[in-house]
Amino acid sequence: MAIFGMTYAVLSISAELRLHPRAAGWVHLAIAELGIVLLVTGSAMSNLILTRVGAVVQAASPVLFLANILLAVRAKRQGRVQPPVIPEHLRHLGRREDCRRTDRVARRGTDLSGLLLMASAIWACWGIWSDGESSPGATVLFYDGWLVGTVVSVSLHFYPRFISGVSMPAWPFSLFQTIWLPSTVALSMGTAFHMNMLAGVGRDVLGACLVWVAVVFEIALVRRSRGACGTGNGAVASSSATRLAWALGYAFAGVAGGWMIAGRESDALPVLHALFLGWMTTLVYGTSYAVMPVLFDIKIRSTTLSIAQMSISAIGAALMIGGFADLDAPVGRALLAAGGGLAWLAFAWYFVRIGWGGIHILRRTSTRAV
């Protein structure tokens, strides 16, 4: 849901797209949430009918997502909607001449990832409807296709706007996409049809792709520009909390890739937690701390507290990864318990901080309405 919302917001600012009809986004939100509720309820109650209906509804979500974007593009080309007015303080999030090549690569990455999302959702729906459970191949397309591809693409778009003020070279990410897509498909097909050699090659190459993109971002962080992000009145200072999020997040991405190269399956618990709780969640924290104050005009007080919150989350993720690596041993279970507690504490802390800002947004909106 965060990726859906972030994509709509970014496309509005960077591509000047506006959803048409205006209710399209709300319809997508309702369908996506309904699918999740039905799937969870059906699984919890072992109710196959609810699970099957939830799978169908959830499969419709990415189709609606892509349809909404295509309808917005068509409405813009036909002049049926007025382009959104981008406030001055958001200009640095929009189009930049020096980011044209990297933005093109990032858009291609999100397009490819969106196609994999749609394929994985339809495939999973078919598996649940026919066999009562999703195909492992569909899960691979969802995890390593849509999520990995989208996070890398969004990172490429956001990096010069939140971290350095200087665009990244496009070729490392073009190379990543060239190798990531076929390796993900190979891993998916090999997993689904029990072709162990194909799955192993896909896993190893995909792991190398994650290590590659992690190294690219870590080197970029070391060499980053010390100036502001953006130009003119829209320039903003780079936040140390956001820089830390990129450094920690891509360190976890490299760890996940290393586990896969070492022979761990892509759906092994240490790999999944390195990807989701380590890499993606940390980037969500850092991006939120950078975007929320700019996008919604709220103050998130104390960068030190933001750094502390993300550090606790990262420590928790690292402990959980270590615990899952040796879950049968008492020390492994102790690490898992400690890591889970710290990760939960970090999320609760983040939720309260962002939620308090959301209360101010609602108050300000209601005051304006009056």
N, C-alpha and C positions, 0 to 999 in steps of 0.2 A: 504493500500500500504506500509506503514511503517513496519507493521508486516511481510508482504511478504518479503520485502528487508532485514529486520533484521534476519529473519529465514534463508534465503540463506547465509547471511554473517556468522552467528553463526555456521551453519552446515559445512561451508567450513573450519572454524577454529577448531571447537571442534570435528567434525567427519571426517575431511579431505575429504569432498565430493566436487566433481567438476561437474557442470552441463554438461550433455552429451545428445544430441549434444549441442555445445556451444550456439547456437541460441535459445535454449529452454527457457531461462530466458527472452529474448527479446520478444519472441512470447507470453509468459504469460503476460508480462507487457502490450503489445499492446492490448491483448484481455481484460484484466481487465479494462484498461482505456477506451477502446471503449464501454464496457458495461455501465460504469458510465455515459459517455457522452450521449449515446442513452437513458438511463433511465431518466436522468435529462431533456434532451430536450423533450422527449416524455411526461413527466409529465407536464413540463412548457407549452407546446403547446396543452395539452389534446389530443395528437395523440396516439391512442391505438396501432397502428401498430408499431411505433417507440418504444413504451413502451414494447410491447411484444418481439420485436426483441432484445431490450436491456436486457430484463430478461433472454432470452436464452443465449445471449453472456455472461452475468454476471454469470449465472449458470455454464458456462464452465470454468470460471476462477479458482475456487477451485479444479475442477477436474484436470486441467492442473498443478496447484500448487502441488498437491499430486503426479501426474504422474511424474513431473520433479524430485521430491525427490526420488521416487522409481527408476527412470532411473539412477539417480546419484549413488544410492546404488548398482544397478546391474553393472554399468560400473566400479565401484571401485572393486567389487568382481571378475569381469572377467578380471581385469587388463587392461582395454581398455583406461584408462586415467591415467596420472601421478598425484599422490596426490599433492595438492598445497603445496608449500614451505611456512611454517609459519615463518615470521621474529621473531627475538628474542624479540622485544618489544611487540609482540602479544601473546607470549607463555602463559601468565597468563590467556588468554581467552580460551585456549584450554583444553585438557584433564588434569585432576588432580586426582591423586590416592585418595586423601582424599575426593573428590567430586563425586566419582563413584556412590554411592548409590543415592545421591540427583539428580545427572544428569540423572540417570535411571528413577527416578520418574518424573523429568521434561520432558524427552522425551516421557514418557507415556502420560503425560498431553497434550503435543502438538499433539500427535497422536490422542487422543480422541477428542481434540478440532477440529482438521482438519476434522475428520469424521463428527462432528456436523456441521461444516461449509458447507461441501459438501451436507449433508442432507438438511440444511436450504436453500441453494441456489436452489437446485432442487425443493424443496417444494414451495419456493417463486415463482419460474418460472412457476410451474404448476398453482398456484393461479392466477398470473397475466395473463397467457394465457387463462385460462378458465373463470375467474370472473372479470378480469381487475385490480385486486389489490392483493397484497401479503397476505398470511394467517398470522394472528397474532401469530399462533404457530410457523411458520417459523422465525418470528422476534425474538421470545423468544430464539429459538435455536441459532440464530446469535448473539444476545446481550449477553445472560447469558450462552450460551454454548461455542461458539468459542472464543469470545472476553474475557470473564472472565477467562475461562480455559487457554487460551494462555498467558494472562498477568501474571497470577499467576505462570505458568510454566517458563516463561522467567525470572520473578523476582527471582525464586528459582535458576535458572542457573547463573544469573548475580550477585546475592547478595554477595557470597564469593569472587567474582572476582573484584567487584567495591567498596564494603563497608568494609568488615571485614577481608578478608584473611583467615577466618576460615569457614569451611563448616557448613551448617545448619543440624539439625537432619532431617531425611527423613520422620519419622512417622507422623508428623502433616500434611504433604502434601499428604501422602497416605490416611490418614483419610479424608482430604478435598476432594480428588478425589472420594473416595468411596461414599461420601454423595452428593457431588455436581452433579455428573452425573445423578443419578436417580431423584434427586429433580428437575433438569432442564428439564428432559424428562417429569416428572409429570406435571410441570408448563406449558410446551408446549402443552401437550395433553389436559390438563384441559382448557387452554385458547382457543385452536382451536375448541374443541367440547363442550364448554360451561358447563363443569363439574366444578362448582364453588368450591366444597369441595376439589377436587383433586388439582385444581389450587391454592387454599388457602394454603393447606399443602405444596405444592411444593415451593410456594413463601416464606413461613415462614422458611422452612428448608434451602432454598437457602440464605435467609438473614442471618440466623445463620452461614452458611458456610463463608460468607463474613466477618462477625464480627470475627469469629474464625481466619481466615488467617490474618486479620488486627492485631489482638492481638499478634499473633505469630511473625509477622515482627516487630511490635513496641517493643516487649520485646527483640527481637534479636538486635535491634538497640541500646537499652540501654546497653546490655551486650556485644556489639561487641568488637572484638579485636582491639587494638590501633596500631597494626603493619601495614606493607605494604601489599598490595594485590599481590600475586604471590611470586615467589622465584627467586634468582639469578639476572642476569642482566635485566630480564623481570619484576621485581617487580615495582609496581607503588603505589604512596601514595593515600590513600582514600581521595576523594574530599568532603569538607563540603557541597558543592552544591548538590552533588549526595545523600549524607546522608539526607539532608533536603528534597529532592524530595521523597525519600522513606518514610520519616516520614509524610510529608503532604499527599502524595498519599494514603497511607494505612489508614490514618485518614479519608479521604473521602470514602474509601472503607467501613470502619466501619460505617460511617454515612449512606451510601446507604443501607447496611444491616440492620441497625437500623430502617430506614424508612420502609423497607419491613416487618420486624417483627411487626412494629406498625400498619400494615394494608395497607400501600400504595402499589399500584400495581407496578409490576416490570417495567412497561413502563410509570409510572407517571413522570412528568417533573422534580420534585425534585430528584427522584431516578436516572433518566437518566443523569442529569447534575452532580450529585455526582459521578457517575461511569465514565462518559466520560470526562467532563471538569475538574473534581476534581482529580479522581484517575488516569485514563489512560494518560491524557494529561500531568499531572505533572510528571509521570514516564517517559514519552517520553522526556520531557525537561531534566530531570536529567540524563537519559541514554545517550542522545545526548551529553551533556556536558562531560560525561565520555568517550564515545566511539569515538567521532569525532576527538579529538586531537590524540588519540592512533592509530586509524584505518587509518586516512588520513594524519597524520603528519602535523596538523595545530594547531595554537595557538588560543585559546579562552581567550582573556585577561580578567583579573579581576574576581576572584571568587565572589567578593562582588557584582558585577553587575549581575552575574548569580543568586545569592541569591535574589537580589532585583527583578529581572524579574520574578522568580518563586513565590515570595511572592505576587507580584501584581496579578499574575494569580490566586493564591489560594484565595486571598481576593475577586477578581471578581467572582470566582466560588461560594464562600460562599454566597455572596450577591445575586447572581442569584438563588441559591437554596432557600434562604429565600424569594425572590420575587415570585418564582413559587409556594411556599407553600401557599401564600395568594394573588393571582394575581388580585382578584376582588377589593381589597382595594387600595387606592392611594399610601400608603406606599409600598405595594407590587410592584406596577409598577415602583415606584421610585428606589427601590432596584434592580429591574431587569435592568433598564436602566443604573444605575451606575455600576452594576456588569458586564453587557455586554460590557460597554465601557472599563472597566479595563481589562477584559479578552482579548478584541481585541487589546488593547495597548500592553499587555504582549506578545501576539503572534507576533505582528508587530515588537516589539523589538527583540524577539527571531529570527524571520525570517531574519532581517537585520544582526544580529550577525553571524548566521550560514551561511547566503547567502554570506557574505563577505569572510568567510572561504572557501566557495565553489568556489568563483572567483579565489582564490589563488590555489586551487586544479586544476582548468581548465588551468590556466596559466602554472603551473608546468608540467602538462601532455602534453600540446602543446609544451613546451620547450624540454621535453624529446623526443617527437616524431620528432622534427626537428633535 
